[in-house]
Amino acid sequence: MAIGETRAHHEALGLDEDDLRRLYYHMLVARRVDERSWILNRQGKAAFVISCQGQEAAQVGAAYNLRPGYDYLYPYYRDSGMTLLLGQTPRGQFLSILGRAEDPNSGGRQMPGHFSDRGLNIVTTSAPVGVQYPQATGTALAFKMRGEDGVALVCGGEASTSGGDWHEAMNFAGIHDLPVVFLIENNVYSISTPAPAQVAGAIARRAEGFGFPGYEVDGNDVLAVYEVAREAFERARRGEGPTLIEAKTYRITAHSSDDDDRRYREREEIEEWRLKDPIVRFEKYLLENGVLDEAGRDEIDERIKAEVAEASAYAEKAPFAEPESVLTGVYAEA
């Protein structure tokens, strides 16, 4: 695509240079937080890490359409790019990963990746895969019954579409024309199972059977994801019902810090996908279109690295919850 076409594309989407810088910032901060989390894990300080690396464009591009505190987000465990965009902080991420008392998600009582914030309408997922889908349709039904223009964005990996929860939620949303956007981040592997061995056919085409549109999009192109998600959100707000988006992307890291991905994929495959890294790709786009120069790019990266370093240092020194609080939130209080 020529430079002129690219510029016309983002201008046609109504995005200005400040929007582009914000998209880039949130993609990069998600990557730097993730990278630091792996270091904490390898140092024996963080027990568990589940990564967003490689999926930042799909996450930030879609979530950029959300109105924080009004629309609802039902993320899955990799969606830190989304929660950081909506208002969660690197400090909060590290407090959660290290299980500290100030963890904004659960006070150190939940495993990493279970994001939660009442004020931002981020609803925590549960450990079983796919349970967020029917929950999100319930929120969408409430919006419709109240005559409000809110939208629920619910996310998952391709493996979650094999479960009954996803199909039931898709069916319910289609029957009732609910304002919900289903985002499937197809990252090629369901833990160690390649997508073709997990999912039959194209995920996006399944939407037709439930009576609403489905789109396949390049999940490593943040503007392409933003564009298709914007149309989905607009459809939902017009009362035209749900949309399914399949963002084709790739998980650069192992499934989690407990996974040895050398057992099921070749290093050459990962390196091929690194050439399509969504952050490098968008950075090139910004440089070519004069939105950033190399000095500006380096300034943003250094600022993010300093923010991440401060957040990590704070969380490492923060106290754990008091033992006496162990039952807080377990039982209803009289």
Secondary structure, DSSP 8 states (H G I E B T S, - for coil): --HHHHHHHHHHTT--HHHHHHHHHHHHHHHHHHHHHHHHHHTTS-S-----TT-HHHHHHHHTT--TTTSEEE--TTTHHHHHHHT--HHHHHHHHTT-TT-TTTSS-S-TT---BTTTTB----SSTTTHHHHHHHHHHHHHHHT----EEEEEEGGGGGSHHHHHHHHHHHHHT--EEEEEEE-SEETTEEHHHH--S-TGGGGGGGTS-EEEEETT-HHHHHHHHHHHHHHHHTT---EEEEEE----S-SSTT--GGGTS-HHHHHHHHTT-HHHHHHHHHHHTTS--HHHHHHHHHHHHHHHHHHHHHHHHS----GGGTTTTTS---
